[in-house]
Amino acid sequence: MRRIDWDRWAPLTGIVFVALIVVTFFVPTASPPSADDPAADVVAWFDKHETALLTSGFISGLALVFFVWFLGSLHRRLRDGGEPRLAVVAFGGGLLLAAVALLGIATQQYLAWGLAQDLDAETVRALWLLGFGGLAYAFPLVVLVEAVAVASIRSRVFPTWYAGLAFLAGAWFAVGGAAYAGDGFFSPTGAYGFIGFLAFLVWVLVTSVLLLTRQEQEQRATTRAAPAM
């Protein structure tokens, strides 16, 4: 019986991560409040969409499991490409990002579960906004993406065009760490952060495809180089 080559298909975990996160865009179907909405509206949001928010949180947590597996594949690629230090830096940034995301997900879960009804409205609003904090997400993202970009330039573990786009994405994420306007495009719940989040998902998707492509190329090269029996 032929064994499944798990290492070969491990980069698919990044694609699964993106797919699960996209699902959460539609759960719940209604748009969340804005940063400048009254605290009472935030409490009402959690009360009205309790089941949907609990479901969304579970899916997001499951997605993080696949994200960590994706980080393992990325770490191995950078290490085998001759960049062990940057492999550790990228892995550390990714784990920190996952930890911050898990904390935000857990906070939303408990607020939806009933904590929003037990706390005063302003406290609920403050806890909810913490989940959008650009500072908490932005700089772990910068560490992850820029470490991979630098490794791509130094050792060609990924194409040069990929490194250039990653540098631009990293700059966008860094600016997002200061997205604290009271309302509008540059607020914690504004379009700037959402665009950055979409850019991150695209980065994971592209990186996963490149990892799969590189492994397929190496697999074919190994097969051709194997001596005939």
Backbone as JSON, one array per atom type, in Angstrom:
{
  "sequence": "MRRIDWDRWAPLTGIVFVALIVVTFFVPTASPPSADDPAADVVAWFDKHETALLTSGFISGLALVFFVWFLGSLHRRLRDGGEPRLAVVAFGGGLLLAAVALLGIATQQYLAWGLAQDLDAETVRALWLLGFGGLAYAFPLVVLVEAVAVASIRSRVFPTWYAGLAFLAGAWFAVGGAAYAGDGFFSPTGAYGFIGFLAFLVWVLVTSVLLLTRQEQEQRATTRAAPAM",
  "N": [[0.84, -1.2, 0.0], [0.57, 2.18, -0.86], [1.98, 4.87, 0.88], [0.66, 7.94, 2.15], [2.11, 11.0, 1.29], [2.56, 13.12, 3.56], [4.1, 15.4, 4.13], [4.44, 16.49, 1.64], [1.93, 17.48, 0.97], [1.38, 19.22, 2.99], [1.48, 22.13, 2.79], [-1.08, 22.74, 1.92], [-2.56, 23.38, 4.11], [-2.49, 26.1, 4.54], [-4.18, 27.06, 2.55], [-6.58, 25.89, 3.35], [-6.9, 27.26, 5.76], [-7.37, 29.91, 4.83], [-9.79, 29.46, 3.43], [-11.54, 28.73, 5.52], [-11.55, 31.09, 7.04], [-12.73, 32.85, 5.21], [-15.3, 31.82, 5.18], [-16.23, 32.72, 7.65], [-16.78, 35.35, 7.09], [-19.39, 35.48, 6.4], [-20.84, 34.84, 8.59], [-21.92, 36.25, 11.42], [-24.51, 37.23, 9.03], [-25.17, 39.91, 8.98], [-23.75, 43.22, 9.07], [-21.14, 44.21, 11.36], [-21.14, 46.53, 14.22], [-19.85, 49.95, 13.96], [-16.79, 51.66, 14.91], [-17.48, 54.09, 16.08], [-20.08, 53.8, 16.89], [-22.81, 53.77, 19.27], [-22.34, 52.37, 22.58], [-24.43, 50.78, 23.43], [-25.42, 49.72, 21.06], [-23.45, 47.91, 20.39], [-23.67, 46.01, 22.45], [-26.24, 45.11, 21.88], [-25.75, 43.94, 19.43], [-24.19, 41.66, 20.07], [-26.07, 40.3, 21.59], [-28.15, 39.82, 19.77], [-26.96, 38.27, 17.77], [-25.93, 35.94, 18.9], [-25.69, 33.04, 18.54], [-24.66, 32.9, 15.91], [-22.26, 34.31, 16.2], [-20.9, 32.74, 18.05], [-20.6, 30.47, 16.51], [-19.02, 31.5, 14.42], [-16.72, 32.14, 15.86], [-15.84, 29.61, 16.64], [-15.22, 28.47, 14.13], [-13.2, 30.21, 13.35], [-11.27, 29.66, 15.32], [-10.7, 27.01, 14.64], [-9.6, 27.48, 12.15], [-7.2, 28.69, 12.89], [-5.75, 26.52, 13.82], [-5.03, 25.24, 11.44], [-3.53, 27.31, 10.4], [-1.26, 27.4, 12.03], [-0.1, 24.94, 11.35], [0.47, 25.55, 8.71], [2.44, 27.48, 9.16], [4.46, 25.82, 10.07], [5.17, 24.45, 7.7], [6.1, 26.6, 6.2], [8.26, 27.46, 7.77], [9.96, 25.25, 7.48], [10.56, 25.39, 4.74], [11.97, 27.83, 4.54], [14.12, 27.28, 6.22], [15.32, 25.04, 4.96], [16.03, 26.33, 2.68], [18.27, 27.68, 3.33], [18.08, 29.7, 5.21], [18.0, 29.7, 8.22], [17.84, 31.39, 10.51], [16.04, 33.45, 9.78], [13.9, 31.81, 9.31], [13.16, 31.05, 11.88], [12.51, 33.56, 12.93], [10.3, 34.3, 11.3], [8.54, 32.21, 11.96], [8.2, 32.69, 14.7], [6.96, 35.25, 14.61], [4.59, 34.53, 13.31], [3.44, 32.74, 15.18], [3.04, 34.48, 17.33], [1.18, 36.2, 16.18], [-0.94, 34.37, 15.83], [-1.51, 33.83, 18.51], [-2.4, 36.32, 19.47], [-4.64, 36.62, 17.84], [-6.16, 34.44, 18.72], [-6.73, 35.23, 21.33], [-8.35, 37.47, 20.8], [-10.49, 36.17, 19.51], [-11.42, 34.5, 21.57], [-12.27, 36.42, 23.41], [-14.42, 37.6, 22.02], [-16.04, 35.33, 21.85], [-16.77, 34.85, 24.56], [-18.1, 37.22, 25.14], [-20.26, 37.03, 23.39], [-21.41, 34.74, 24.39], [-22.67, 35.49, 26.71], [-21.49, 37.26, 28.4], [-21.6, 39.87, 27.58], [-24.05, 40.74, 28.43], [-23.76, 40.83, 31.12], [-21.89, 42.73, 31.81], [-21.21, 46.3, 31.99], [-22.23, 48.55, 29.37], [-20.21, 50.17, 28.18], [-17.86, 48.9, 28.92], [-18.14, 46.5, 27.56], [-18.06, 47.46, 24.94], [-15.43, 48.44, 24.9], [-13.91, 46.06, 25.25], [-14.68, 44.72, 22.96], [-13.66, 46.38, 20.93], [-10.97, 46.02, 21.37], [-10.42, 43.72, 20.02], [-10.07, 44.57, 17.45], [-7.74, 45.9, 17.48], [-5.16, 47.54, 15.91], [-2.44, 47.67, 16.58], [-1.88, 45.31, 17.98], [-2.15, 43.27, 16.07], [-0.75, 44.19, 13.83], [2.13, 44.39, 14.03], [3.19, 41.77, 14.66], [2.4, 40.66, 12.21], [3.99, 42.15, 10.45], [6.55, 41.22, 11.19], [6.36, 38.49, 10.45], [5.73, 38.53, 7.62], [7.71, 40.22, 6.49], [10.06, 38.92, 7.21], [9.92, 36.62, 5.65], [9.96, 37.85, 3.15], [12.53, 39.02, 3.11], [14.09, 36.7, 3.25], [13.42, 35.62, 0.8], [14.62, 37.4, -0.98], [17.33, 37.09, -0.3], [17.93, 34.33, -0.58], [16.41, 33.29, -2.61], [14.23, 31.65, -2.07], [11.63, 32.04, -2.63], [9.99, 33.57, -5.49], [11.3, 36.67, -6.91], [9.4, 38.67, -7.5], [7.42, 38.05, -5.72], [8.64, 38.65, -3.27], [8.85, 41.44, -3.51], [6.13, 42.25, -3.5], [5.46, 41.33, -0.99], [7.02, 42.97, 0.67], [5.7, 45.42, 0.24], [3.17, 44.79, 1.26], [3.88, 44.36, 3.92], [4.58, 46.96, 4.67], [2.08, 48.19, 4.52], [0.75, 46.81, 6.57], [2.26, 47.7, 8.76], [1.66, 50.46, 8.89], [-0.98, 50.15, 9.5], [-0.88, 49.66, 12.2], [-1.24, 52.06, 13.4], [-3.85, 52.76, 13.1], [-6.09, 54.41, 14.39], [-8.16, 56.27, 14.21], [-11.11, 58.16, 15.05], [-13.39, 57.55, 13.61], [-14.46, 56.28, 10.38], [-12.36, 55.6, 7.44], [-9.79, 55.09, 8.55], [-10.2, 54.13, 11.07], [-10.36, 51.77, 13.88], [-12.25, 49.84, 13.09], [-12.44, 50.39, 10.45], [-12.07, 50.64, 6.79], [-9.37, 50.5, 6.12], [-8.03, 48.67, 7.81], [-9.48, 46.39, 7.17], [-8.85, 46.01, 4.47], [-6.13, 45.47, 4.78], [-6.37, 43.04, 6.15], [-7.51, 41.42, 4.18], [-5.37, 41.49, 2.38], [-3.49, 40.06, 3.85], [-4.7, 37.5, 3.87], [-4.58, 36.93, 1.13], [-1.82, 36.86, 0.87], [-1.16, 34.58, 2.43], [-2.48, 32.65, 0.9], [-1.17, 32.82, -1.63], [1.44, 32.22, -0.82], [1.1, 29.6, 0.08], [0.44, 28.3, -2.33], [2.83, 28.68, -3.74], [4.57, 27.23, -2.09], [3.54, 24.65, -2.45], [3.97, 24.36, -5.21], [6.79, 24.5, -5.38], [7.47, 22.21, -3.91], [6.37, 20.24, -5.52], [7.99, 20.5, -7.79], [10.48, 19.78, -6.71], [9.88, 17.17, -5.99], [9.49, 15.96, -8.48], [12.04, 16.31, -9.54], [13.55, 14.73, -7.82], [12.47, 12.25, -8.4], [13.27, 11.91, -11.07], [16.0, 11.84, -10.72], [16.42, 9.53, -9.31], [17.95, 6.32, -9.31], [17.42, 3.81, -11.78], [15.83, 0.72, -11.1]],
  "CA": [[0.0, 0.0, 0.0], [1.36, 3.42, -0.96], [1.73, 5.8, 1.98], [0.42, 9.33, 1.78], [3.23, 11.89, 1.58], [1.96, 14.24, 4.27], [4.94, 16.59, 3.99], [4.23, 17.04, 0.3], [0.66, 18.2, 0.9], [1.22, 20.07, 4.17], [1.16, 23.54, 2.49], [-2.52, 22.92, 1.71], [-3.16, 23.9, 5.33], [-2.67, 27.54, 4.37], [-5.38, 27.25, 1.72], [-7.72, 25.57, 4.22], [-7.03, 28.39, 6.68], [-8.04, 31.02, 4.13], [-11.16, 29.06, 3.14], [-12.33, 28.8, 6.75], [-11.73, 32.5, 7.41], [-13.7, 33.43, 4.28], [-16.61, 31.39, 5.64], [-16.65, 33.56, 8.77], [-17.26, 36.63, 6.59], [-20.84, 35.39, 6.21], [-21.44, 34.4, 9.85], [-23.3, 36.45, 10.95], [-24.66, 37.88, 7.73], [-25.29, 41.36, 9.17], [-22.48, 43.92, 9.32], [-20.95, 44.57, 12.77], [-21.17, 47.98, 14.47], [-18.64, 50.72, 13.69], [-16.08, 52.07, 16.12], [-18.11, 55.25, 16.69], [-21.46, 53.51, 17.26], [-23.04, 53.75, 20.73], [-22.03, 51.11, 23.26], [-25.65, 49.97, 23.49], [-25.54, 49.0, 19.8], [-22.52, 46.78, 20.45], [-24.29, 45.02, 23.32], [-27.38, 44.55, 21.13], [-25.16, 43.09, 18.38], [-23.85, 40.36, 20.67], [-27.3, 39.65, 22.03], [-28.95, 39.41, 18.61], [-26.26, 37.31, 16.91], [-25.18, 35.06, 19.79], [-25.38, 31.75, 17.92], [-23.8, 33.11, 14.74], [-20.93, 34.73, 16.65], [-20.26, 31.56, 18.64], [-20.21, 29.61, 15.38], [-17.92, 32.16, 13.75], [-15.55, 32.01, 16.7], [-15.36, 28.22, 16.55], [-14.6, 28.29, 12.82], [-11.95, 30.97, 13.37], [-10.32, 28.9, 16.11], [-10.29, 25.86, 13.83], [-8.71, 28.01, 11.11], [-5.87, 28.94, 13.48], [-5.04, 25.24, 13.86], [-4.42, 25.05, 10.12], [-2.53, 28.35, 10.2], [-0.03, 26.98, 12.71], [0.48, 23.9, 10.49], [1.04, 26.28, 7.57], [3.69, 28.08, 9.62], [5.46, 24.76, 10.09], [5.65, 24.23, 6.32], [6.87, 27.79, 5.81], [9.52, 27.4, 8.5], [10.82, 24.23, 6.87], [11.03, 25.89, 3.44], [13.0, 28.85, 4.77], [15.3, 26.61, 6.8], [15.97, 24.23, 3.93], [16.53, 27.25, 1.68], [19.5, 28.31, 3.8], [17.79, 30.86, 6.06], [17.47, 29.19, 9.49], [17.5, 32.46, 11.44], [14.8, 34.07, 9.32], [12.84, 30.82, 9.49], [12.72, 31.16, 13.28], [11.86, 34.87, 13.08], [8.98, 34.22, 10.68], [7.71, 31.3, 12.76], [7.85, 33.39, 15.93], [5.97, 36.27, 14.3], [3.33, 33.87, 13.02], [2.86, 32.23, 16.42], [2.55, 35.63, 18.1], [-0.04, 36.62, 15.51], [-1.97, 33.39, 16.15], [-1.87, 33.99, 19.92], [-3.2, 37.53, 19.57], [-5.93, 36.33, 17.21], [-6.91, 33.54, 19.6], [-7.22, 36.05, 22.44], [-9.48, 38.23, 20.29], [-11.6, 35.25, 19.26], [-11.95, 34.07, 22.86], [-13.01, 37.55, 23.99], [-15.71, 37.68, 21.31], [-16.83, 34.16, 22.24], [-17.35, 35.03, 25.88], [-19.07, 38.31, 25.06], [-21.46, 36.49, 22.74], [-21.96, 33.68, 25.24], [-23.5, 36.1, 27.74], [-20.75, 38.25, 29.19], [-22.03, 41.21, 27.15], [-25.22, 41.11, 29.21], [-23.39, 40.94, 32.53], [-21.02, 43.88, 31.99], [-21.79, 47.56, 31.51], [-22.13, 48.69, 27.92], [-18.93, 50.76, 27.78], [-16.84, 47.86, 29.07], [-18.34, 45.58, 26.43], [-17.56, 48.15, 23.75], [-13.96, 48.49, 24.98], [-13.4, 44.72, 25.0], [-14.93, 44.4, 21.55], [-12.73, 47.15, 20.1], [-9.64, 45.47, 21.51], [-10.26, 42.7, 18.99], [-9.71, 45.23, 16.2], [-6.54, 46.71, 17.73], [-4.15, 47.42, 14.87], [-1.13, 47.45, 17.16], [-1.72, 43.9, 18.38], [-2.03, 42.42, 14.89], [0.08, 44.74, 12.77], [3.57, 44.16, 14.11], [3.47, 40.36, 14.38], [2.27, 40.47, 10.76], [5.19, 42.71, 9.82], [7.65, 40.29, 11.45], [6.15, 37.29, 9.64], [5.79, 38.77, 6.17], [8.98, 40.8, 6.08], [11.11, 37.9, 7.33], [9.82, 35.78, 4.45], [10.39, 38.66, 2.01], [13.99, 39.13, 3.13], [14.63, 35.39, 2.89], [13.22, 35.44, -0.64], [15.65, 38.2, -1.66], [18.66, 36.57, 0.0], [18.17, 32.94, -0.97], [15.53, 32.91, -3.71], [13.32, 30.58, -1.69], [10.43, 32.4, -3.37], [10.34, 34.49, -6.59], [11.58, 38.07, -6.58], [8.15, 39.45, -7.54], [6.72, 37.76, -4.47], [9.31, 39.42, -2.23], [8.47, 42.84, -3.66], [4.76, 42.44, -3.03], [5.46, 41.1, 0.45], [7.53, 44.2, 1.28], [4.62, 46.41, 0.19], [2.14, 44.36, 2.21], [4.4, 44.62, 5.25], [4.47, 48.41, 4.92], [0.66, 48.45, 4.77], [0.45, 46.3, 7.9], [2.9, 48.55, 9.76], [0.85, 51.68, 9.02], [-2.22, 49.77, 10.17], [-0.69, 49.71, 13.63], [-1.62, 53.4, 13.88], [-5.22, 53.02, 12.62], [-6.9, 54.69, 15.56], [-9.07, 57.4, 14.02], [-12.38, 57.98, 15.75], [-14.34, 56.92, 12.71], [-14.08, 56.33, 8.98], [-11.45, 54.68, 6.78], [-8.61, 54.78, 9.35], [-10.59, 53.74, 12.43], [-10.12, 50.34, 14.12], [-13.2, 49.01, 12.32], [-12.56, 50.98, 9.11], [-11.69, 49.89, 5.6], [-7.92, 50.29, 6.03], [-7.72, 47.4, 8.46], [-10.1, 45.28, 6.43], [-8.02, 45.8, 3.28], [-4.94, 44.79, 5.26], [-6.72, 41.66, 6.46], [-7.64, 40.73, 2.89], [-4.01, 41.34, 1.85], [-2.88, 38.96, 4.59], [-5.27, 36.25, 3.37], [-4.0, 36.7, -0.19], [-0.42, 36.47, 1.09], [-1.14, 33.18, 2.86], [-2.9, 31.83, -0.23], [-0.09, 32.8, -2.62], [2.57, 31.5, -0.22], [0.76, 28.17, 0.08], [0.55, 27.81, -3.71], [4.26, 28.62, -4.06], [5.14, 26.1, -1.36], [3.12, 23.43, -3.14], [4.64, 24.31, -6.51], [8.2, 24.18, -5.15], [7.58, 20.82, -3.49], [6.11, 19.41, -6.69], [9.19, 20.55, -8.61], [11.5, 18.98, -6.05], [9.47, 15.77, -6.07], [9.77, 15.48, -9.84], [13.49, 16.25, -9.7], [14.01, 13.56, -7.07], [12.05, 11.05, -9.15], [14.12, 11.77, -12.27], [17.38, 11.55, -10.32], [16.5, 8.21, -8.69], [18.46, 5.31, -10.25], [16.48, 2.77, -12.21], [16.03, -0.56, -10.44]],
  "C": [[0.88, 1.26, 0.0], [0.97, 4.38, 0.16], [1.52, 7.21, 1.45], [1.62, 10.18, 2.2], [2.69, 13.16, 2.23], [2.77, 15.52, 4.12], [4.69, 17.28, 2.64], [2.98, 17.91, 0.24], [0.42, 19.13, 2.09], [0.91, 21.53, 3.86], [-0.31, 23.79, 2.2], [-3.2, 23.51, 2.95], [-3.36, 25.41, 5.26], [-3.92, 27.86, 3.57], [-6.63, 26.95, 2.53], [-7.97, 26.7, 5.21], [-7.79, 29.54, 6.03], [-9.5, 30.69, 3.86], [-12.05, 29.18, 4.38], [-12.57, 30.25, 7.18], [-12.75, 33.17, 6.49], [-15.12, 33.04, 4.69], [-17.12, 32.29, 6.76], [-17.12, 34.94, 8.32], [-18.79, 36.65, 6.51], [-21.57, 34.91, 7.46], [-21.02, 35.37, 10.94], [-23.34, 37.22, 9.63], [-24.73, 39.4, 7.85], [-23.93, 41.98, 9.48], [-22.36, 44.27, 10.8], [-21.04, 46.08, 12.96], [-19.85, 48.63, 14.06], [-18.04, 51.21, 14.99], [-16.76, 53.23, 16.83], [-19.58, 55.02, 17.04], [-21.61, 53.49, 18.77], [-22.76, 52.37, 21.32], [-23.25, 50.2, 23.32], [-25.85, 49.17, 22.21], [-24.63, 47.78, 19.77], [-23.1, 45.66, 21.3], [-25.45, 44.34, 22.59], [-26.89, 43.61, 20.03], [-24.84, 41.69, 18.92], [-25.09, 39.6, 21.1], [-28.09, 39.08, 20.85], [-28.3, 38.28, 17.83], [-25.45, 36.31, 17.73], [-24.76, 33.76, 19.11], [-24.41, 31.9, 16.76], [-22.39, 33.48, 15.17], [-20.18, 33.58, 17.31], [-19.78, 30.61, 17.55], [-19.0, 30.19, 14.65], [-16.62, 32.02, 14.55], [-14.96, 30.6, 16.65], [-14.64, 27.98, 15.23], [-13.26, 29.01, 12.77], [-10.88, 30.24, 14.18], [-9.8, 27.69, 15.35], [-9.32, 26.32, 12.73], [-7.31, 28.24, 11.64], [-5.06, 27.64, 13.61], [-4.32, 25.0, 12.54], [-3.35, 26.1, 9.85], [-1.2, 27.97, 10.84], [0.66, 25.86, 11.91], [1.12, 24.53, 9.25], [2.37, 26.91, 7.96], [4.81, 27.04, 9.68], [6.05, 24.48, 8.72], [6.52, 25.39, 5.85], [8.23, 27.8, 6.5], [10.48, 26.4, 7.85], [11.38, 24.71, 5.53], [12.14, 26.9, 3.62], [14.28, 28.22, 5.32], [16.06, 25.82, 5.74], [16.54, 25.11, 2.81], [17.78, 28.0, 2.12], [19.3, 29.52, 4.68], [17.22, 30.41, 7.41], [17.07, 30.29, 10.47], [16.19, 33.13, 11.05], [13.63, 33.11, 9.42], [12.27, 30.9, 10.9], [11.99, 32.47, 13.52], [10.45, 34.83, 12.51], [8.03, 33.35, 11.5], [7.27, 31.97, 14.05], [6.81, 34.47, 15.71], [4.61, 35.66, 14.02], [2.65, 33.33, 14.26], [2.32, 33.36, 17.29], [1.24, 36.15, 17.5], [-1.2, 35.67, 15.85], [-2.44, 33.55, 17.59], [-2.75, 35.21, 20.13], [-4.59, 37.3, 18.98], [-6.79, 35.43, 18.1], [-7.49, 34.29, 20.79], [-8.43, 36.87, 22.0], [-10.7, 37.37, 20.05], [-12.25, 34.83, 20.57], [-12.76, 35.19, 23.52], [-14.38, 37.69, 23.33], [-16.62, 36.53, 21.71], [-17.53, 34.38, 23.58], [-18.34, 36.18, 25.92], [-20.38, 37.82, 24.44], [-22.17, 35.47, 23.62], [-22.85, 34.23, 26.35], [-22.81, 37.15, 28.55], [-21.17, 39.67, 28.83], [-23.25, 41.68, 27.94], [-24.9, 41.35, 30.68], [-22.51, 42.15, 32.82], [-21.73, 45.16, 31.55], [-21.42, 47.77, 30.06], [-20.77, 49.22, 27.47], [-17.79, 49.75, 27.91], [-16.92, 46.86, 27.93], [-17.77, 46.2, 25.16], [-16.03, 48.17, 23.73], [-13.36, 47.12, 24.67], [-13.57, 44.33, 23.54], [-13.94, 45.11, 20.64], [-11.3, 46.63, 20.22], [-9.36, 44.4, 20.46], [-9.88, 43.27, 17.65], [-8.39, 46.0, 16.32], [-5.46, 46.5, 16.68], [-2.78, 47.11, 15.42], [-0.88, 45.98, 17.44], [-1.49, 42.98, 17.19], [-0.93, 42.89, 13.93], [1.54, 44.29, 12.86], [3.96, 42.69, 14.08], [3.37, 40.03, 12.9], [3.5, 40.98, 10.03], [6.37, 41.75, 9.99], [7.54, 39.07, 10.53], [6.41, 37.55, 8.17], [7.14, 39.3, 5.73], [10.13, 39.8, 6.22], [11.11, 36.98, 6.12], [10.29, 36.55, 3.22], [11.91, 38.77, 1.96], [14.64, 37.8, 2.75], [14.5, 35.14, 1.4], [14.26, 36.21, -1.44], [17.02, 37.56, -1.49], [18.92, 35.21, -0.64], [17.28, 32.43, -2.09], [14.64, 31.72, -3.35], [11.94, 30.78, -2.31], [10.82, 33.39, -4.46], [10.54, 35.93, -6.13], [10.32, 38.92, -6.56], [7.35, 39.25, -6.25], [7.31, 38.57, -3.33], [8.92, 40.89, -2.3], [7.08, 43.13, -3.15], [4.67, 42.25, -1.52], [5.98, 42.32, 1.2], [6.44, 45.28, 1.31], [3.53, 46.06, 1.2], [2.6, 44.63, 3.64], [4.32, 46.09, 5.63], [3.03, 48.78, 5.24], [0.29, 48.0, 6.18], [1.03, 47.21, 8.98], [2.11, 49.84, 9.97], [-0.46, 51.37, 9.73], [-2.11, 49.75, 11.68], [-1.06, 51.05, 14.24], [-3.04, 53.76, 13.46], [-6.16, 53.22, 13.8], [-7.72, 55.97, 15.42], [-10.4, 57.11, 14.71], [-13.44, 57.3, 14.91], [-13.77, 56.95, 11.3], [-13.03, 55.32, 8.58], [-10.32, 54.2, 7.68], [-8.95, 54.47, 10.8], [-10.32, 52.26, 12.64], [-11.04, 49.41, 13.34], [-13.34, 49.49, 10.88], [-11.99, 50.11, 8.01], [-10.19, 49.63, 5.52], [-7.53, 48.93, 6.63], [-8.29, 46.22, 7.72], [-9.31, 44.97, 5.15], [-6.73, 45.07, 3.66], [-5.2, 43.33, 5.57], [-6.88, 40.84, 5.19], [-6.26, 40.5, 2.27], [-3.28, 40.2, 2.55], [-3.4, 37.61, 4.09], [-4.71, 35.92, 1.98], [-2.55, 36.25, -0.06], [-0.32, 35.01, 1.5], [-1.48, 32.26, 1.68], [-1.78, 31.71, -1.26], [1.11, 32.01, -2.09], [2.32, 30.0, -0.23], [0.91, 27.57, -1.32], [2.02, 27.69, -4.11], [4.96, 27.47, -3.34], [4.79, 24.78, -2.04], [3.85, 23.26, -4.47], [6.1, 23.91, -6.35], [8.36, 22.71, -4.75], [7.3, 19.86, -4.64], [7.33, 19.37, -7.6], [10.3, 19.69, -8.01], [11.17, 17.49, -6.1], [9.78, 15.19, -7.45], [11.27, 15.34, -10.07], [14.07, 15.04, -8.98], [13.67, 12.27, -7.81], [12.93, 10.81, -10.35], [15.54, 11.36, -11.89], [17.53, 10.16, -9.71], [17.0, 7.18, -9.7], [17.42, 4.27, -10.56], [16.84, 1.45, -11.54], [16.04, -1.7, -11.47]]
}
